[in-house]
Amino acid sequence: MGVVLVMYPPEVVGAIYQRGKRVKGRSWVAASCGPDATMERLGMALLHLSISARAPERVAAFLASVLGGRQLPFPPFPDSWIAFAEQDDGTAIEVYPLTHRLVDGGETIACEVGEADEGDTFVHAAIGSPMSRDAILSLADAEGWLARICNRGPFDCVEVWLEGRLLIEVLDPEMRRDYRANMTMDNWQKMFGI
């Protein structure tokens, strides 16, 4: 029996409470959906992700291709794009220029434009693709980006380095099956002896 936590913005929930008391300064609230709620019933866990790139439209086009969907402009912020997944259920990756920063705009997020940040990052994402591993490798090769098949222990992935700076682990259908079967809390604890 599991409990799923769902994050709600305060405008949806109203005042934010923790154990019946309002928590000041929080921008979210976690609410339990109950013991019978599962991610299978509720849908995906990661809804969308945002990254930055030198060429946002190009990177969004690549990501849309591996997701089996399409890229579209992202009008809330200038020169930004969004890559939607094939299933068109809201799964998406927003791609901003390296000059853009998301900041607290007081009542909601805001975009500040400054100097480009071209440095390496520890941020990475694993995404599922309907494409075969060979097709993913070919698509990355056509962009001139490093791509290779790697074993992460509990799963294999196609490691793609977008623009040579940002890691995206792309999993074809077979790799996703292994990921779902092997990337569990129990298996993680066994693998690392914790």
DRENLUMMI-874979 format. One record per atom (N, C-alpha, C, CB): x, y, z. Coordinates in steps of 0.05 Angstrom, whole numbers, plus 5000, padded with zeros to 4 digits. Glycine has a CB too. Layout:
<nodes>
XYZ ...
</nodes>
This chain:
<nodes>
501749775000 500050005000 501850255000 498150005024 501650414979 503350654977 501850904979 504950644951 503251114985 502051384986 503451554966 502251515015 502051694949 503151864929 502952154938 501751824902 505052304936 504952594942 504652744916 507552674957 502852934916 502353104893 502853384902 499453064882 504353534885 504953814892 502954004879 507853884882 501754174896 499754364886 500754644891 497054314900 500454834872 501155114878 499155234897 501355274852 499955444912 498155554932 495655664921 499655764948 495655764896 493155874885 491055664881 493756014859 491955404880 490055184877 488955104904 491354944863 490755094923 489955004950 489055224968 492354864962 489955464963 489355684981 491655715001 486655644996 491055735026 493255755046 494655485048 492055835074 497155485053 498755245054 498955155083 501555285042 498354895087 498354785114 500254555117 495554705122 501454535140 503054295147 502154215175 506154365146 501053975177 499953885203 497854075214 502153835223 496254195196 494154375205 494954655210 492954265229 497554725207 498554995211 499555105185 500755005233 499055365181 499955495157 503055515158 498755775155 504255455135 507155485132 507755715114 508455215120 508955925126 509556165110 511956125093 509956405129 511956255069 514256255052 514356015034 516656255068 512555825036 512555595018 511155664992 511155355032 512055554970 510755604945 509155354935 512755684924 508955154952 507554904944 506554774969 509454724928 504954574965 503954404987 503854114977 501254504998 504653934994 504453654987 501953544999 506953494997 500353404982 497853294992 497752994985 495453434980 497152835004 496952554999 494352484984 497052395025 494652314964 492252224949 491151974961 493052174920 492251874983 491151644997 492651384989 488251614991 492151185005 493650935001 492950784976 493150755024 490650834964 489950694939 490950844914 486950644938 492151074918 493051234895 495751124886 493251534902 496051074861 498650974850 499351154826 498450674842 501851154819 502651314796 501451194770 505751314793 500850934770 499550814747 496750934743 499350504750 495350974765 492751094763 492851394758 491151044789 494851524770 495051814768 496551914743 496351924792 498051734731 499551814707 502451854713 498352064695 503852014696 506652044698 507452194723 507752194674 509952164732 510952294755 512452554747 512852114771 513952554726 515352794717 513652914694 518252734707 512653154698 510853274678 512353424657 508853454692 514153604665 515853734645 518353824659 514353974633 520253894642 522953974650 523754204634 524953734647 525354384645 526454604628 529454594629 525454884639 530654654605 533554654602 534354904586 534554394588 536854954585 537755174568 539655074547 539155394586 539855224525 541455134502 542455374486 539954944484 544655334472 545655544454 543655604432 548355474442 542455384421 540555404399 537955264407 541755274373 536255404422 533855274433 532055144412 532255484448 531655264390 529855144370 531054884359 529455344346 533554874354 534954634344 534754414365 537854694337 535354474390 535254274412 532454174416 536454394438 530454354415 527654274418 526754094395 525754524419 527754154371 527053974348 528253694352 528154104322 530653674362 531953424367 530353274389 534853454376 529753404411 528253274432 525553194424 528053464456 524153354408 521453284398 521653034381 520253514382 523753014365 524152784348 524452524365 526552814330 526252534385 526652294401 524252234418 529152314418 522652434425 520152384440 517852304422 519452634456 518352314396 516252244377 514052454373 514951984386 514652694383 512652904382 513453134363 512153024409 513053384372 513953604356 514653844374 511753684336 516254024363 516954264377 515254504369 519954324373 514754674388 513154914383 514455154397 510254884392 513955394388 514955624404 513755624432 514255894389 515255744450 514455774478 514056064484 516455634498 511756184477 511256474479 511656604506 508656534470 511256454529 511656604554 514356734558 511156414577 516456624545 519156744547 520256764519 520956564565 521756984514 522757044487 524856834478 524057314486 524656764452 526656594439 526756314451 529356714440 524556224463 524455964477 522555774461 523455994506 523055514465 521655304451 520755084470 523355184428 518854924462 517954694478 517754454460 515254754492 518754224470 518553974455 516453794469 521353824455 514353734454 512253564465 512653274457 509453664455 511953094475 512152804469 509852714452 512252654496 510252484440 508352354422 505652314434 509452094412 505552234460 502952174472 501252414478 503452024498 502452654475 500952914477 499352914503 499152954453 500552834525 499252834551 500453044570 499552554564 501953234559 503253434575 506153384579 501853464601 507153154573 510053094575 511453274556 510652794570 513353444567 514653634550 517353724563 512853884546 519053834545 521553954554 521654234542 524053784545 521854434560 522054714552 525054764548 520854914573 525654914527 528454974520 528855284518 529354834494 530355394536 530855684538 533755744527 530555784566 534155984518 536956074512 538656074537 536956354498 541256044533 543156044555 543156304571 545955984545 542056514559 541956774572 539656804591 541856984551 537756624590 535356654606 535556514634 532956534591 534356644654 534256534681 531456554691 536256674700 530456344703 527856354716 528356464744 526456064718 526856664751 527156794777 524356824790 528557074775 524356874816 521956924831 520957204823 522356894862 518757224810 517757484801 515757604821 516357454775 515757514845 513957624865 511457454868 513157914858 509657464848 507257304848 507457054832 504957474838 509357044813 509756814796 512556834784 507556784774 513356624770 516056634759 516356854738 516756364746 518756934734 519357144714 521957054700 519757424727 522457174677 524857114661 526657354661 524057034632 529157314670 531157524668 533157444646 532557564695 533957634630 535957584609 538557714618 534957694582 540757554616 543357654624 545557534607 543857594654 547857504618 550057374604 549557084600 552757424620 550556974578 550256684572 551856524592 551156624543 550656314602 551956124620 552555874604 550256064646 555055844595 555755614578 557155404594 557555714556 557255424620 558655234637 557354954637 558955334665 558954764646 557954494650 555854494672 560254294657 554154294671 552054274691 551753984701 549354374680 550953954725 550453684736 547653594730 550853684767 545953774720 543253704713 543253524689 541553964707 541653314690 541153144667 538453014670 543452924664 537552894648 534852774649 534952514633 532752964637 533252324641 532852074626 530052104614 533151814644 529852054588 527352074574 526851824557 527252334556 524251754555 523551524538 523051614510 521051394550 523651434491 523251494463 522051254449 525951564449 520251304430 519151084414 521150984393 516551164400 523351134389 525351074368 527150844378 527051314361 528450704359 530350504366 532950634374 530850304342 534650484387 537250594395 538950684371 538850394412 538750534349 540250604325 539250864314 540150384305 536650904314 535451154303 536251394321 532451134301 536351354347 537151564366 540051644361 536751474395 541751434358 544651484352 544951634326 546151224351 543451554305 543651694279 542751984281 541951544259 540552034295 539552304298 541652484312 536852304313 542852384334 544852534348 547352574330 545652394374 548052374315 550352394298 549952604276 550952124284 547452624266 546752824246 547053114257 543952784236 546753144284 547053404297 549953454304 545353414322 551653244302 554453274309 554953254339 555453544299 553153134354 553353104383 554252824391 550653174396 555852814411 556752554421 554352394431 558752594445 554152144422 552051964431 553251674432 549551974412 552551534453 553651264456 551751104473 556451264467 551850834470 550250664487 551850614513 549550394473 550550654536 551950624561 550250444580 552350894575 551650304597 550350134617 550450284644 551649854619 548150334655 548050474681 547650274704 545750674681 547950014699 547549814720 544749694717 547849934748 542749834728 540049724726 538749764698 538249844747 539949924681 538749974654 540950074636 536450174656 540450034610 542150154589 540750404579 542649954566 542350584567 541150824555 542950914532 540851054576 541851094515 543451234496 544151494508 541951264468 546651534514 547651774527 548051984504 550351734543 546552194504 546752404484 547652664498 544052444468 549752794487 550753044498 549753274480 553853044500 547453394487 546353614472 548353844471 543653704484 548953924447 550854144442 553554104456 549654414452 554153854463 556653794476 556853884505 558953914461 554553954517 554654064545 552453954564 554354354544 550253844554 548153764571 547353474565 545653944568 547453304586 546953014583 543952954583 548352864605 543052814563 540352694562 540652394558 538552834540 539652234576 539651944573 537051874559 539851794601 537251764535 534851694519 534551394520 535151804489 532151304527 531551024530 529550934509 530450954558 530350744492 528450634473 526550454488 530050464450 524550334474 522450174488 523649944505 520550064468 525649804494 526849584509 528249684534 528749424491 529749904531 531150024553 529250124575 532950254544 526950234566 524950324586 523750094602 522650474571 523349864589 522349634603 524249554625 521849394583 526849544618 528949474638 529049684661 531649454625 528749944653 528850154673 526550124693 528650434659 524150084682 521750054700 521949804718 519250034683 523149594707 523349344723 525549364744 523949114704 527649504738 530049504755 530449754772 532349464738 529349984764 529850224780 527650264801 529950474761 527750094821 525850104843 527350164869 524249834846 525950254889 527250314914 528650064926 525250424934 527249834925 528449594935 530949514921 526349354933 530849524894 533249454878 535549654884 532649454849 534849914887 536850114893 538350054919 535550394894 536749984939 537849924965 539649674964 535649884986 538749474949 540349234946 542949294931 538849014931 542849444910 545149504893 547249644909 544249674869 546449834927 548449994942 548749904971 547650274940 547349694979 547549595006 546549785027 550449525011 544349925021 543350115041 540550035050 543250395028 
</nodes>
